[in-house]
Amino acid sequence: GESPSTSIQLDFGDGIKITYSNLSRTDDGIKHIYRMTGIYRVIATAENSLGSDSSTLFLHITSTWISNVITHSCNSGESN
């Protein structure tokens, strides 16, 4: 059968929110550059017809020279 359509919303904690639809793989990760140092609360929420789930991560950014990468893996039919 078909896998349910899944959308993933990422809130990077710095005012930037991005929504992905039908994201099946993130080989290179999802990249986000923080412009200021600090502690950021990052929330990833996945939702499909079977329900939704979210995960929270706190990042302590000590340098703005490094690009921080957040990777979320999606499995068909499962909510992570």
All heavy atoms as a GROMACS GRO file, in nm:
protein
  609
    1GLY      N    1   0.081  -0.119   0.000
    1GLY     CA    2   0.000   0.000   0.000
    1GLY      C    3   0.085   0.126   0.000
    1GLY      O    4   0.207   0.120   0.008
    2GLU      N    5   0.018   0.234  -0.010
    2GLU     CA    6   0.087   0.363  -0.012
    2GLU      C    7   0.119   0.409   0.129
    2GLU      O    8   0.044   0.385   0.223
    2GLU     CB    9   0.000   0.468  -0.080
    2GLU     CG   10  -0.013   0.448  -0.229
    2GLU     CD   11  -0.087   0.564  -0.294
    2GLU    OE1   12  -0.079   0.676  -0.242
    2GLU    OE2   13  -0.152   0.540  -0.395
    3SER      N   14   0.231   0.478   0.142
    3SER     CA   15   0.269   0.538   0.269
    3SER      C   16   0.192   0.669   0.285
    3SER      O   17   0.168   0.740   0.189
    3SER     CB   18   0.418   0.568   0.271
    3SER     OG   19   0.491   0.450   0.263
    4PRO      N   20   0.155   0.701   0.409
    4PRO     CA   21   0.086   0.828   0.430
    4PRO      C   22   0.178   0.946   0.399
    4PRO      O   23   0.299   0.938   0.419
    4PRO     CB   24   0.049   0.826   0.577
    4PRO     CG   25   0.099   0.700   0.635
    4PRO     CD   26   0.170   0.624   0.529
    5SER      N   27   0.123   1.054   0.349
    5SER     CA   28   0.199   1.175   0.322
    5SER      C   29   0.238   1.237   0.455
    5SER      O   30   0.155   1.257   0.542
    5SER     CB   31   0.112   1.272   0.241
    5SER     OG   32   0.178   1.395   0.226
    6THR      N   33   0.365   1.265   0.473
    6THR     CA   34   0.416   1.319   0.598
    6THR      C   35   0.472   1.459   0.578
    6THR      O   36   0.545   1.483   0.483
    6THR     CB   37   0.526   1.228   0.656
    6THR    OG1   38   0.473   1.098   0.676
    6THR    CG2   39   0.580   1.281   0.787
    7SER      N   40   0.437   1.549   0.668
    7SER     CA   41   0.499   1.681   0.667
    7SER      C   42   0.580   1.696   0.794
    7SER      O   43   0.546   1.642   0.900
    7SER     CB   44   0.394   1.792   0.658
    7SER     OG   45   0.319   1.800   0.777
    8ILE      N   46   0.692   1.765   0.783
    8ILE     CA   47   0.781   1.788   0.896
    8ILE      C   48   0.802   1.938   0.909
    8ILE      O   49   0.841   2.004   0.813
    8ILE     CB   50   0.916   1.717   0.877
    8ILE    CG1   51   0.895   1.566   0.868
    8ILE    CG2   52   1.012   1.752   0.990
    8ILE    CD1   53   1.017   1.490   0.828
    9GLN      N   54   0.774   1.990   1.028
    9GLN     CA   55   0.800   2.131   1.053
    9GLN      C   56   0.917   2.141   1.149
    9GLN      O   57   0.920   2.073   1.252
    9GLN     CB   58   0.679   2.202   1.114
    9GLN     CG   59   0.707   2.350   1.135
    9GLN     CD   60   0.592   2.424   1.199
    9GLN    OE1   61   0.557   2.398   1.312
    9GLN    NE2   62   0.534   2.516   1.124
   10LEU      N   63   1.014   2.225   1.113
   10LEU     CA   64   1.128   2.251   1.199
   10LEU      C   65   1.122   2.395   1.246
   10LEU      O   66   1.112   2.487   1.165
   10LEU     CB   67   1.259   2.228   1.123
   10LEU     CG   68   1.288   2.083   1.085
   10LEU    CD1   69   1.408   2.076   0.994
   10LEU    CD2   70   1.311   2.001   1.210
   11ASP      N   71   1.126   2.413   1.376
   11ASP     CA   72   1.134   2.545   1.437
   11ASP      C   73   1.273   2.554   1.497
   11ASP      O   74   1.305   2.484   1.593
   11ASP     CB   75   1.027   2.560   1.544
   11ASP     CG   76   1.028   2.696   1.612
   11ASP    OD1   77   1.130   2.768   1.604
   11ASP    OD2   78   0.927   2.730   1.676
   12PHE      N   79   1.359   2.638   1.438
   12PHE     CA   80   1.499   2.644   1.478
   12PHE      C   81   1.522   2.729   1.603
   12PHE      O   82   1.634   2.739   1.650
   12PHE     CB   83   1.584   2.695   1.362
   12PHE     CG   84   1.595   2.596   1.249
   12PHE    CD1   85   1.517   2.611   1.136
   12PHE    CD2   86   1.680   2.488   1.257
   12PHE    CE1   87   1.525   2.520   1.032
   12PHE    CE2   88   1.689   2.395   1.154
   12PHE     CZ   89   1.611   2.413   1.041
   13GLY      N   90   1.417   2.789   1.656
   13GLY     CA   91   1.430   2.864   1.780
   13GLY      C   92   1.483   3.005   1.766
   13GLY      O   93   1.499   3.076   1.865
   14ASP      N   94   1.510   3.046   1.643
   14ASP     CA   95   1.560   3.181   1.619
   14ASP      C   96   1.467   3.262   1.530
   14ASP      O   97   1.505   3.360   1.469
   14ASP     CB   98   1.700   3.176   1.558
   14ASP     CG   99   1.703   3.107   1.422
   14ASP    OD1  100   1.601   3.048   1.382
   14ASP    OD2  101   1.809   3.111   1.356
   15GLY      N  102   1.340   3.218   1.523
   15GLY     CA  103   1.242   3.287   1.440
   15GLY      C  104   1.224   3.224   1.304
   15GLY      O  105   1.135   3.263   1.228
   16ILE      N  106   1.305   3.125   1.270
   16ILE     CA  107   1.295   3.059   1.140
   16ILE      C  108   1.222   2.926   1.157
   16ILE      O  109   1.259   2.844   1.240
   16ILE     CB  110   1.435   3.031   1.079
   16ILE    CG1  111   1.515   3.160   1.065
   16ILE    CG2  112   1.423   2.957   0.946
   16ILE    CD1  113   1.458   3.259   0.967
   17LYS      N  114   1.114   2.908   1.079
   17LYS     CA  115   1.040   2.782   1.074
   17LYS      C  116   1.031   2.737   0.930
   17LYS      O  117   1.002   2.818   0.842
   17LYS     CB  118   0.899   2.802   1.130
   17LYS     CG  119   0.894   2.833   1.277
   17LYS     CD  120   0.751   2.848   1.324
   17LYS     CE  121   0.745   2.885   1.470
   17LYS     NZ  122   0.606   2.901   1.515
   18ILE      N  123   1.055   2.609   0.907
   18ILE     CA  124   1.050   2.553   0.772
   18ILE      C  125   0.964   2.427   0.776
   18ILE      O  126   0.977   2.347   0.868
   18ILE     CB  127   1.191   2.519   0.720
   18ILE    CG1  128   1.276   2.645   0.712
   18ILE    CG2  129   1.184   2.451   0.585
   18ILE    CD1  130   1.420   2.620   0.673
   19THR      N  131   0.878   2.410   0.676
   19THR     CA  132   0.796   2.290   0.665
   19THR      C  133   0.834   2.214   0.539
   19THR      O  134   0.845   2.273   0.431
   19THR     CB  135   0.646   2.325   0.662
   19THR    OG1  136   0.613   2.394   0.783
   19THR    CG2  137   0.560   2.200   0.652
   20TYR      N  138   0.857   2.086   0.554
   20TYR     CA  139   0.887   1.997   0.442
   20TYR      C  140   0.770   1.902   0.425
   20TYR      O  141   0.716   1.852   0.523
   20TYR     CB  142   1.014   1.915   0.469
   20TYR     CG  143   1.139   1.997   0.484
   20TYR    CD1  144   1.180   2.043   0.608
   20TYR    CD2  145   1.216   2.028   0.374
   20TYR    CE1  146   1.294   2.118   0.623
   20TYR    CE2  147   1.331   2.103   0.386
   20TYR     CZ  148   1.369   2.148   0.511
   20TYR     OH  149   1.482   2.222   0.525
   21SER      N  150   0.734   1.872   0.300
   21SER     CA  151   0.630   1.774   0.272
   21SER      C  152   0.690   1.656   0.199
   21SER      O  153   0.771   1.674   0.107
   21SER     CB  154   0.520   1.836   0.185
   21SER     OG  155   0.454   1.937   0.258
   22ASN      N  156   0.653   1.536   0.240
   22ASN     CA  157   0.698   1.412   0.178
   22ASN      C  158   0.850   1.400   0.170
   22ASN      O  159   0.905   1.352   0.073
   22ASN     CB  160   0.638   1.396   0.037
   22ASN     CG  161   0.489   1.380   0.044
   22ASN    OD1  162   0.437   1.315   0.135
   22ASN    ND2  163   0.418   1.442  -0.048
   23LEU      N  164   0.916   1.444   0.276
   23LEU     CA  165   1.061   1.431   0.285
   23LEU      C  166   1.092   1.285   0.314
   23LEU      O  167   1.052   1.231   0.416
   23LEU     CB  168   1.113   1.520   0.397
   23LEU     CG  169   1.262   1.530   0.416
   23LEU    CD1  170   1.325   1.596   0.293
   23LEU    CD2  171   1.293   1.610   0.541
   24SER      N  172   1.161   1.217   0.222
   24SER     CA  173   1.186   1.075   0.240
   24SER      C  174   1.328   1.044   0.285
   24SER      O  175   1.355   0.941   0.342
   24SER     CB  176   1.155   0.999   0.111
   24SER     OG  177   1.238   1.044   0.007
   25ARG      N  178   1.421   1.136   0.260
   25ARG     CA  179   1.558   1.112   0.304
   25ARG      C  180   1.631   1.244   0.319
   25ARG      O  181   1.598   1.342   0.253
   25ARG     CB  182   1.632   1.019   0.212
   25ARG     CG  183   1.605   1.037   0.066
   25ARG     CD  184   1.663   0.930  -0.018
   25ARG     NE  185   1.808   0.939  -0.023
   25ARG     CZ  186   1.883   0.863  -0.098
   25ARG    NH1  187   1.829   0.772  -0.173
   25ARG    NH2  188   2.013   0.876  -0.098
   26THR      N  189   1.727   1.244   0.405
   26THR     CA  190   1.806   1.365   0.431
   26THR      C  191   1.954   1.328   0.428
   26THR      O  192   2.023   1.336   0.529
   26THR     CB  193   1.770   1.428   0.566
   26THR    OG1  194   1.783   1.328   0.666
   26THR    CG2  195   1.629   1.484   0.567
   27ASP      N  196   2.002   1.285   0.311
   27ASP     CA  197   2.140   1.238   0.298
   27ASP      C  198   2.242   1.340   0.349
   27ASP      O  199   2.339   1.305   0.413
   27ASP     CB  200   2.171   1.204   0.153
   27ASP     CG  201   2.104   1.076   0.108
   27ASP    OD1  202   2.067   0.994   0.196
   27ASP    OD2  203   2.086   1.057  -0.012
   28ASP      N  204   2.220   1.467   0.318
   28ASP     CA  205   2.315   1.570   0.357
   28ASP      C  206   2.272   1.644   0.482
   28ASP      O  207   2.334   1.740   0.522
   28ASP     CB  208   2.333   1.671   0.242
   28ASP     CG  209   2.397   1.606   0.120
   28ASP    OD1  210   2.481   1.515   0.138
   28ASP    OD2  211   2.363   1.646   0.008
   29GLY      N  212   2.165   1.601   0.544
   29GLY     CA  213   2.113   1.669   0.662
   29GLY      C  214   2.038   1.794   0.623
   29GLY      O  215   2.038   1.837   0.508
   30ILE      N  216   1.969   1.849   0.720
   30ILE     CA  217   1.900   1.975   0.701
   30ILE      C  218   1.989   2.080   0.764
   30ILE      O  219   2.021   2.071   0.882
   30ILE     CB  220   1.761   1.971   0.766
   30ILE    CG1  221   1.675   1.867   0.694
   30ILE    CG2  222   1.697   2.109   0.764
   30ILE    CD1  223   1.546   1.836   0.764
   31LYS      N  224   2.032   2.178   0.687
   31LYS     CA  225   2.130   2.275   0.735
   31LYS      C  226   2.064   2.406   0.773
   31LYS      O  227   1.972   2.452   0.708
   31LYS     CB  228   2.237   2.298   0.629
   31LYS     CG  229   2.314   2.173   0.597
   31LYS     CD  230   2.415   2.194   0.490
   31LYS     CE  231   2.486   2.061   0.461
   31LYS     NZ  232   2.578   2.072   0.352
   32HIS      N  233   2.114   2.463   0.881
   32HIS     CA  234   2.066   2.593   0.928
   32HIS      C  235   2.183   2.668   0.989
   32HIS      O  236   2.260   2.610   1.066
   32HIS     CB  237   1.955   2.575   1.031
   32HIS     CG  238   1.900   2.704   1.082
   32HIS    ND1  239   1.823   2.786   1.003
   32HIS    CD2  240   1.912   2.765   1.201
   32HIS    CE1  241   1.789   2.893   1.073
   32HIS    NE2  242   1.842   2.882   1.194
   33ILE      N  243   2.198   2.792   0.955
   33ILE     CA  244   2.307   2.874   1.010
   33ILE      C  245   2.249   2.970   1.112
   33ILE      O  246   2.157   3.046   1.082
   33ILE     CB  247   2.380   2.952   0.898
   33ILE    CG1  248   2.444   2.853   0.800
   33ILE    CG2  249   2.483   3.046   0.957
   33ILE    CD1  250   2.503   2.918   0.678
   34TYR      N  251   2.302   2.965   1.233
   34TYR     CA  252   2.263   3.058   1.338
   34TYR      C  253   2.350   3.184   1.326
   34TYR      O  254   2.470   3.176   1.311
   34TYR     CB  255   2.278   2.993   1.475
   34TYR     CG  256   2.172   2.890   1.500
   34TYR    CD1  257   2.192   2.757   1.467
   34TYR    CD2  258   2.049   2.927   1.551
   34TYR    CE1  259   2.093   2.663   1.486
   34TYR    CE2  260   1.949   2.833   1.572
   34TYR     CZ  261   1.971   2.702   1.539
   34TYR     OH  262   1.872   2.610   1.557
   35ARG      N  263   2.287   3.299   1.331
   35ARG     CA  264   2.356   3.427   1.315
   35ARG      C  265   2.414   3.481   1.445
   35ARG      O  266   2.499   3.567   1.444
   35ARG     CB  267   2.260   3.532   1.258
   35ARG     CG  268   2.193   3.488   1.129
   35ARG     CD  269   2.279   3.517   1.011
   35ARG     NE  270   2.213   3.475   0.889
   35ARG     CZ  271   2.276   3.418   0.789
   35ARG    NH1  272   2.404   3.396   0.796
   35ARG    NH2  273   2.211   3.382   0.681
   36MET      N  274   2.363   3.428   1.559
   36MET     CA  275   2.410   3.475   1.690
   36MET      C  276   2.436   3.355   1.780
   36MET      O  277   2.372   3.252   1.766
   36MET     CB  278   2.306   3.566   1.755
   36MET     CG  279   2.278   3.694   1.679
   36MET     SD  280   2.148   3.793   1.755
   36MET     CE  281   2.224   3.830   1.912
   37THR      N  282   2.530   3.370   1.873
   37THR     CA  283   2.554   3.266   1.971
   37THR      C  284   2.440   3.265   2.073
   37THR      O  285   2.366   3.362   2.086
   37THR     CB  286   2.688   3.288   2.045
   37THR    OG1  287   2.684   3.415   2.109
   37THR    CG2  288   2.805   3.284   1.948
   38GLY      N  289   2.424   3.155   2.143
   38GLY     CA  290   2.319   3.145   2.244
   38GLY      C  291   2.267   3.004   2.254
   38GLY      O  292   2.318   2.911   2.191
   39ILE      N  293   2.163   2.987   2.334
   39ILE     CA  294   2.097   2.858   2.350
   39ILE      C  295   1.964   2.863   2.276
   39ILE      O  296   1.884   2.954   2.298
   39ILE     CB  297   2.076   2.823   2.499
   39ILE    CG1  298   2.213   2.810   2.568
   39ILE    CG2  299   1.995   2.694   2.513
   39ILE    CD1  300   2.206   2.790   2.716
   40TYR      N  301   1.944   2.768   2.186
   40TYR     CA  302   1.826   2.765   2.102
   40TYR      C  303   1.748   2.636   2.126
   40TYR      O  304   1.806   2.528   2.137
   40TYR     CB  305   1.864   2.773   1.953
   40TYR     CG  306   1.928   2.905   1.917
   40TYR    CD1  307   2.066   2.921   1.923
   40TYR    CD2  308   1.850   3.012   1.879
   40TYR    CE1  309   2.124   3.042   1.890
   40TYR    CE2  310   1.907   3.134   1.846
   40TYR     CZ  311   2.045   3.149   1.853
   40TYR     OH  312   2.102   3.268   1.821
   41ARG      N  313   1.617   2.649   2.132
   41ARG     CA  314   1.527   2.534   2.145
   41ARG      C  315   1.478   2.499   2.006
   41ARG      O  316   1.405   2.576   1.943
   41ARG     CB  317   1.411   2.571   2.236
   41ARG     CG  318   1.312   2.460   2.256
   41ARG     CD  319   1.207   2.507   2.354
   41ARG     NE  320   1.087   2.428   2.338
   41ARG     CZ  321   0.971   2.462   2.387
   41ARG    NH1  322   0.958   2.573   2.456
   41ARG    NH2  323   0.867   2.385   2.368
   42VAL      N  324   1.516   2.382   1.956
   42VAL     CA  325   1.478   2.338   1.822
   42VAL      C  326   1.370   2.232   1.837
   42VAL      O  327   1.385   2.136   1.912
   42VAL     CB  328   1.599   2.279   1.747
   42VAL    CG1  329   1.559   2.233   1.608
   42VAL    CG2  330   1.712   2.381   1.741
   43ILE      N  331   1.259   2.250   1.764
   43ILE     CA  332   1.148   2.155   1.771
   43ILE      C  333   1.121   2.100   1.631
   43ILE      O  334   1.103   2.176   1.536
   43ILE     CB  335   1.020   2.223   1.825
   43ILE    CG1  336   1.047   2.284   1.963
   43ILE    CG2  337   0.905   2.122   1.831
   43ILE    CD1  338   0.935   2.373   2.012
   44ALA      N  339   1.120   1.968   1.621
   44ALA     CA  340   1.083   1.900   1.496
   44ALA      C  341   0.950   1.830   1.519
   44ALA      O  342   0.935   1.753   1.615
   44ALA     CB  343   1.190   1.799   1.456
   45THR      N  344   0.853   1.858   1.432
   45THR     CA  345   0.721   1.797   1.442
   45THR      C  346   0.688   1.727   1.312
   45THR      O  347   0.695   1.788   1.205
   45THR     CB  348   0.612   1.902   1.473
   45THR    OG1  349   0.649   1.972   1.592
   45THR    CG2  350   0.477   1.838   1.491
   46ALA      N  351   0.657   1.597   1.320
   46ALA     CA  352   0.617   1.519   1.202
   46ALA      C  353   0.468   1.488   1.214
   46ALA      O  354   0.419   1.455   1.322
   46ALA     CB  355   0.696   1.389   1.193
   47GLU      N  356   0.397   1.500   1.102
   47GLU     CA  357   0.253   1.476   1.104
   47GLU      C  358   0.208   1.408   0.976
   47GLU      O  359   0.253   1.442   0.867
   47GLU     CB  360   0.179   1.609   1.120
   47GLU     CG  361   0.029   1.595   1.134
   47GLU     CD  362  -0.038   1.729   1.162
   47GLU    OE1  363   0.030   1.831   1.168
   47GLU    OE2  364  -0.160   1.728   1.178
   48ASN      N  365   0.120   1.308   0.993
   48ASN     CA  366   0.055   1.245   0.878
   48ASN      C  367  -0.083   1.198   0.922
   48ASN      O  368  -0.126   1.229   1.033
   48ASN     CB  369   0.141   1.132   0.819
   48ASN     CG  370   0.163   1.018   0.915
   48ASN    OD1  371   0.086   0.995   1.008
   48ASN    ND2  372   0.271   0.945   0.895
   49SER      N  373  -0.151   1.122   0.837
   49SER     CA  374  -0.287   1.079   0.867
   49SER      C  375  -0.294   0.983   0.986
   49SER      O  376  -0.401   0.961   1.042
   49SER     CB  377  -0.350   1.013   0.744
   49SER     OG  378  -0.275   0.898   0.708
   50LEU      N  379  -0.181   0.928   1.027
   50LEU     CA  380  -0.178   0.837   1.140
   50LEU      C  381  -0.156   0.909   1.273
   50LEU      O  382  -0.168   0.849   1.379
   50LEU     CB  383  -0.068   0.732   1.121
   50LEU     CG  384  -0.082   0.645   0.996
   50LEU    CD1  385   0.039   0.554   0.982
   50LEU    CD2  386  -0.210   0.564   1.005
   51GLY      N  387  -0.121   1.038   1.267
   51GLY     CA  388  -0.098   1.114   1.389
   51GLY      C  389   0.022   1.205   1.376
   51GLY      O  390   0.068   1.234   1.266
   52SER      N  391   0.072   1.249   1.490
   52SER     CA  392   0.186   1.338   1.489
   52SER      C  393   0.277   1.308   1.607
   52SER      O  394   0.236   1.244   1.705
   52SER     CB  395   0.142   1.484   1.493
   52SER     OG  396   0.079   1.513   1.617
   53ASP      N  397   0.400   1.354   1.597
   53ASP     CA  398   0.497   1.337   1.704
   53ASP      C  399   0.597   1.450   1.693
   53ASP      O  400   0.620   1.504   1.584
   53ASP     CB  401   0.569   1.202   1.691
   53ASP     CG  402   0.640   1.161   1.819
   53ASP    OD1  403   0.624   1.228   1.922
   53ASP    OD2  404   0.711   1.058   1.815
   54SER      N  405   0.654   1.488   1.805
   54SER     CA  406   0.753   1.595   1.801
   54SER      C  407   0.870   1.561   1.892
   54SER      O  408   0.861   1.476   1.981
   54SER     CB  409   0.691   1.728   1.842
   54SER     OG  410   0.650   1.725   1.976
   55SER      N  411   0.981   1.626   1.865
   55SER     CA  412   1.102   1.608   1.942
   55SER      C  413   1.164   1.745   1.964
   55SER      O  414   1.162   1.830   1.874
   55SER     CB  415   1.198   1.516   1.866
   55SER     OG  416   1.314   1.494   1.942
   56THR      N  417   1.219   1.767   2.083
   56THR     CA  418   1.281   1.895   2.116
   56THR      C  419   1.428   1.873   2.146
   56THR      O  420   1.466   1.775   2.212
   56THR     CB  421   1.212   1.958   2.238
   56THR    OG1  422   1.075   1.978   2.208
   56THR    CG2  423   1.275   2.091   2.275
   57LEU      N  424   1.510   1.964   2.098
   57LEU     CA  425   1.655   1.960   2.118
   57LEU      C  426   1.701   2.100   2.155
   57LEU      O  427   1.658   2.198   2.093
   57LEU     CB  428   1.723   1.913   1.988
   57LEU     CG  429   1.874   1.920   1.979
   57LEU    CD1  430   1.935   1.814   2.070
   57LEU    CD2  431   1.919   1.899   1.836
   58PHE      N  432   1.785   2.111   2.256
   58PHE     CA  433   1.843   2.239   2.291
   58PHE      C  434   1.986   2.243   2.238
   58PHE      O  435   2.065   2.153   2.264
   58PHE     CB  436   1.843   2.261   2.443
   58PHE     CG  437   1.707   2.286   2.497
   58PHE    CD1  438   1.626   2.181   2.537
   58PHE    CD2  439   1.657   2.414   2.506
   58PHE    CE1  440   1.498   2.203   2.586
   58PHE    CE2  441   1.530   2.438   2.556
   58PHE     CZ  442   1.450   2.332   2.596
   59LEU      N  443   2.016   2.347   2.160
   59LEU     CA  444   2.150   2.365   2.103
   59LEU      C  445   2.218   2.484   2.169
   59LEU      O  446   2.159   2.591   2.180
   59LEU     CB  447   2.142   2.391   1.952
   59LEU     CG  448   2.089   2.281   1.864
   59LEU    CD1  449   2.086   2.328   1.719
   59LEU    CD2  450   2.176   2.157   1.876
   60HIS      N  451   2.342   2.464   2.212
   60HIS     CA  452   2.421   2.575   2.265
   60HIS      C  453   2.520   2.614   2.155
   60HIS      O  454   2.618   2.543   2.130
   60HIS     CB  455   2.495   2.532   2.391
   60HIS     CG  456   2.569   2.643   2.456
   60HIS    ND1  457   2.659   2.622   2.557
   60HIS    CD2  458   2.566   2.777   2.437
   60HIS    CE1  459   2.709   2.738   2.597
   60HIS    NE2  460   2.653   2.833   2.525
   61ILE      N  461   2.492   2.724   2.089
   61ILE     CA  462   2.576   2.772   1.978
   61ILE      C  463   2.680   2.866   2.036
   61ILE      O  464   2.647   2.971   2.093
   61ILE     CB  465   2.490   2.844   1.871
   61ILE    CG1  466   2.376   2.753   1.823
   61ILE    CG2  467   2.578   2.892   1.756
   61ILE    CD1  468   2.420   2.622   1.762
   62THR      N  469   2.808   2.828   2.022
   62THR     CA  470   2.916   2.909   2.078
   62THR      C  471   2.994   2.984   1.971
   62THR      O  472   3.077   3.068   2.003
   62THR     CB  473   3.014   2.821   2.159
   62THR    OG1  474   3.065   2.719   2.074
   62THR    CG2  475   2.942   2.758   2.278
   63SER      N  476   2.970   2.952   1.845
   63SER     CA  477   3.038   3.019   1.735
   63SER      C  478   2.943   3.026   1.617
   63SER      O  479   2.872   2.930   1.588
   63SER     CB  480   3.164   2.943   1.695
   63SER     OG  481   3.219   2.998   1.577
   64THR      N  482   2.941   3.139   1.549
   64THR     CA  483   2.857   3.150   1.429
   64THR      C  484   2.935   3.114   1.303
   64THR      O  485   2.882   3.122   1.195
   64THR     CB  486   2.799   3.292   1.417
   64THR    OG1  487   2.907   3.386   1.412
   64THR    CG2  488   2.708   3.323   1.533
   65TRP      N  489   3.059   3.072   1.316
   65TRP     CA  490   3.141   3.035   1.200
   65TRP      C  491   3.108   2.895   1.149
   65TRP      O  492   3.135   2.860   1.037
   65TRP     CB  493   3.289   3.041   1.233
   65TRP     CG  494   3.337   3.180   1.251
   65TRP    CD1  495   3.346   3.248   1.369
   65TRP    CD2  496   3.378   3.270   1.149
   65TRP    NE1  497   3.391   3.375   1.346
   65TRP    CE2  498   3.412   3.392   1.211
   65TRP    CE3  499   3.390   3.261   1.011
   65TRP    CZ2  500   3.458   3.502   1.141
   65TRP    CZ3  501   3.436   3.371   0.941
   65TRP    CH2  502   3.468   3.489   1.006
   66ILE      N  503   3.049   2.812   1.235
   66ILE     CA  504   3.021   2.673   1.200
   66ILE      C  505   2.874   2.657   1.166
   66ILE      O  506   2.788   2.703   1.237
   66ILE     CB  507   3.058   2.580   1.317
   66ILE    CG1  508   3.207   2.592   1.349
   66ILE    CG2  509   3.021   2.436   1.286
   66ILE    CD1  510   3.247   2.520   1.475
   67SER      N  511   2.846   2.592   1.053
   67SER     CA  512   2.709   2.560   1.016
   67SER      C  513   2.664   2.440   1.095
   67SER      O  514   2.730   2.337   1.098
   67SER     CB  515   2.702   2.530   0.866
   67SER     OG  516   2.574   2.487   0.831
   68ASN      N  517   2.552   2.452   1.165
   68ASN     CA  518   2.499   2.343   1.246
   68ASN      C  519   2.400   2.262   1.165
   68ASN      O  520   2.316   2.316   1.097
   68ASN     CB  521   2.431   2.399   1.372
   68ASN     CG  522   2.533   2.464   1.460
   68ASN    OD1  523   2.605   2.396   1.530
   68ASN    ND2  524   2.544   2.595   1.454
   69VAL      N  525   2.412   2.131   1.173
   69VAL     CA  526   2.330   2.042   1.092
   69VAL      C  527   2.238   1.960   1.183
   69VAL      O  528   2.282   1.904   1.282
   69VAL     CB  529   2.419   1.947   1.008
   69VAL    CG1  530   2.333   1.850   0.928
   69VAL    CG2  531   2.510   2.026   0.918
   70ILE      N  532   2.111   1.957   1.148
   70ILE     CA  533   2.013   1.876   1.218
   70ILE      C  534   1.960   1.776   1.118
   70ILE      O  535   1.916   1.812   1.010
   70ILE     CB  536   1.899   1.963   1.272
   70ILE    CG1  537   1.953   2.067   1.368
   70ILE    CG2  538   1.792   1.878   1.337
   70ILE    CD1  539   1.853   2.172   1.405
   71THR      N  540   1.965   1.648   1.151
   71THR     CA  541   1.916   1.546   1.061
   71THR      C  542   1.800   1.472   1.125
   71THR      O  543   1.806   1.432   1.240
   71THR     CB  544   2.029   1.445   1.028
   71THR    OG1  545   2.139   1.515   0.974
   71THR    CG2  546   1.980   1.342   0.929
   72HIS      N  547   1.693   1.456   1.047
   72HIS     CA  548   1.575   1.382   1.093
   72HIS      C  549   1.548   1.273   0.992
   72HIS      O  550   1.532   1.301   0.874
   72HIS     CB  551   1.455   1.477   1.103
   72HIS     CG  552   1.332   1.406   1.145
   72HIS    ND1  553   1.304   1.374   1.276
   72HIS    CD2  554   1.228   1.360   1.073
   72HIS    CE1  555   1.190   1.313   1.282
   72HIS    NE2  556   1.141   1.302   1.161
   73SER      N  557   1.547   1.149   1.034
   73SER     CA  558   1.521   1.037   0.944
   73SER      C  559   1.373   1.004   0.947
   73SER      O  560   1.312   1.001   1.052
   73SER     CB  561   1.602   0.915   0.987
   73SER     OG  562   1.738   0.944   0.979
   74CYS      N  563   1.318   0.977   0.830
   74CYS     CA  564   1.178   0.940   0.818
   74CYS      C  565   1.167   0.797   0.771
   74CYS      O  566   1.233   0.758   0.675
   74CYS     CB  567   1.106   1.030   0.717
   74CYS     SG  568   1.108   1.201   0.763
   75ASN      N  569   1.084   0.718   0.837
   75ASN     CA  570   1.056   0.581   0.794
   75ASN      C  571   0.912   0.573   0.753
   75ASN      O  572   0.824   0.624   0.822
   75ASN     CB  573   1.082   0.483   0.910
   75ASN     CG  574   1.226   0.482   0.953
   75ASN    OD1  575   1.315   0.482   0.868
   75ASN    ND2  576   1.252   0.480   1.082
   76SER      N  577   0.885   0.509   0.641
   76SER     CA  578   0.749   0.499   0.589
   76SER      C  579   0.657   0.434   0.692
   76SER      O  580   0.688   0.330   0.747
   76SER     CB  581   0.746   0.414   0.461
   76SER     OG  582   0.821   0.477   0.361
   77GLY      N  583   0.544   0.500   0.717
   77GLY     CA  584   0.442   0.444   0.804
   77GLY      C  585   0.470   0.456   0.952
   77GLY      O  586   0.394   0.408   1.032
   78GLU      N  587   0.584   0.515   0.989
   78GLU     CA  588   0.616   0.528   1.130
   78GLU      C  589   0.629   0.674   1.166
   78GLU      O  590   0.672   0.756   1.087
   78GLU     CB  591   0.750   0.458   1.162
   78GLU     CG  592   0.745   0.310   1.144
   78GLU     CD  593   0.878   0.245   1.176
   78GLU    OE1  594   0.965   0.313   1.231
   78GLU    OE2  595   0.894   0.127   1.146
   79SER      N  596   0.595   0.706   1.287
   79SER     CA  597   0.611   0.841   1.338
   79SER      C  598   0.729   0.842   1.431
   79SER      O  599   0.734   0.764   1.526
   79SER     CB  600   0.484   0.885   1.410
   79SER     OG  601   0.499   1.015   1.458
   80ASN      N  602   0.831   0.924   1.404
   80ASN     CA  603   0.953   0.928   1.486
   80ASN      C  604   0.951   1.046   1.578
   80ASN      O  605   0.920   1.150   1.550
   80ASN     CB  606   1.078   0.937   1.399
   80ASN     CG  607   1.101   0.809   1.322
   80ASN    OD1  608   1.071   0.702   1.373
   80ASN    ND2  609   1.154   0.819   1.203
   0.00000   0.00000   0.00000
